Amino acid sequence: MFSAIRASMPVLPVTHGRPTSTKKTPTVSLTQDECTFFWENGYLSVPGITTPEDINEIRRIYDRLFDERAGWADGNYFDLGGSSDRPEEFRVPQIQRMSDYAPELFQTQYYVNALATARQLLGAGAKHLFDHGIRKPPTGSVPTPWHQDIAFITDTNFFESLTVWMPLQPVDAVNGCMSFIPNSHRGAILTHRSPGGDDRINGLEAVGVDTSRAVSCPLPAGGATFHHCRTLHATTANNGTEDRRVMSWGFGIRRRDPQVVGTFPWIAAKDNERLHRLRAGHMIARIKQVAQPFLSRILVRQ
């Protein structure tokens, strides 16, 4: 499985517009057999990607962000599995872009090891694209339907990406471990829809999935799965006794040809209050980006 990495080159994380350096170096690497397995099957499961101490620190940050409902105003704290916009009614709470609200996550051993192994799989030019946390409560949660991550892309995109998915407690088929369809990353992007046809729901489900070859991947706390952006995957509802906490890092490398062209109809059809907040935030950020050079000139003249 994982082998100790020999290189001691420092890692320079790529963030959402603000580079963050760290003195940590990778402590794990993938074997050649593991890299081959990933590209043949579209997924990989490993028993450990970081230390218990690192997991405890991530869990402390994670719980604080969820308790604060970090990202609500930006549309980044939302329900992945239900249609309500009321946080107390969320069935599968999610925070995307967690590192925007806790940049110290870039200093964790998990991030450093995830980036290093992602670069083994995608190439040395792979960089951080996204991150998120999903917390499934032990009662009231719903399954995460079969889907491909690439189906969530909102417009033309050139990045081939993968996700590193790490549970902060043991996971199995009872509380919602990952399941994958081997080799599905080699196929087309399937048609997706909002679960139950309800376009208020932020999640997606793929249409016409053959689950006869599905593989379940139980993990200990701090274990990890890797999956390609086209790989079909799903998790069950949490039928355990405590919250199922998961944090994921997404990495990608730019390819010559676009991986997605245009906007998927199932994305264009979605409409809810969370998306209104998200789009308003993007518009404000764009206005600030365009206005910044003009404001800088005015300040210099003063």
Summary of the structure (lengths in Angstrom):
residues: 302
radius of gyration: 19.2
end to end distance: 61.2
largest distance: 68.9
contacts: 950
relative contact order: 0.19
helix: 32%
strand: 23%
